[in-house]
Structure formats: C-alpha cells, structure tokens
Amino acid sequence: MGITIYLGAQLGKWLDAKYSDNNVYTIIFTLLAIVLSFYSLLRQLKNLDN
C-alpha cells in the first residue's frame, strides 16, 4: 500500500517537473494511488472473509 502511494507521488512529481509549473500531476496521481490502494485492500479483506 505504501509503495503504491509512493510510486504514484513520484510519478506525479516527475510529470510536474516535465510538463507543469504547479503540483497538479502530483496531487492527481497521489490521490489516484490512494484510491487504488484502498480498493486493493478492500478486495483482499473480502477474500479473507470468504
């Protein structure tokens, strides 16, 4: 979970450095990584419950 969020933030920082003057990509990719991490966590918990 932490690695996914870290990689999303790093990808956003790289895209900001390359294409943007503000932190738009960092925010978008960090939030997307958080959502994907929680989705993955909830799927794993549901599989454990079954």
C-alpha positions in Angstrom: 0.0 0.0 0.0 2.8 2.4 0.9 4.8 1.5 -2.1 1.8 2.2 -4.4 1.2 5.6 -2.9 5.0 6.4 -3.0 5.2 5.5 -6.7 2.1 7.5 -7.6 3.6 10.5 -5.9 6.9 10.1 -7.6 5.2 9.7 -11.0 3.3 12.9 -10.3 6.4 14.8 -9.3 8.2 13.6 -12.5 5.3 14.7 -14.7 5.1 18.1 -12.9 8.8 18.7 -13.5 8.4 17.8 -17.1 5.1 19.3 -18.1 3.7 21.6 -15.4 4.8 24.5 -13.2 2.5 23.6 -10.3 1.7 20.4 -8.5 -1.4 19.3 -10.4 0.0 15.9 -11.5 1.4 15.1 -8.1 -1.9 15.7 -6.4 -3.8 13.7 -9.1 -1.5 10.7 -9.1 -1.2 10.6 -5.3 -4.9 10.6 -4.8 -5.3 8.0 -7.6 -2.7 5.8 -5.9 -4.5 6.1 -2.5 -7.8 5.1 -4.1 -6.2 2.1 -5.9 -4.5 1.1 -2.7 -7.7 1.1 -0.6 -9.6 -0.7 -3.4 -6.9 -3.4 -3.4 -7.0 -3.6 0.4 -10.8 -4.0 0.5 -10.6 -6.7 -2.2 -8.1 -8.6 -0.1 -10.1 -8.3 3.1 -13.2 -9.5 1.2 -11.3 -12.6 0.0 -10.1 -13.3 3.6 -13.7 -13.1 4.8 -14.8 -15.8 2.3 
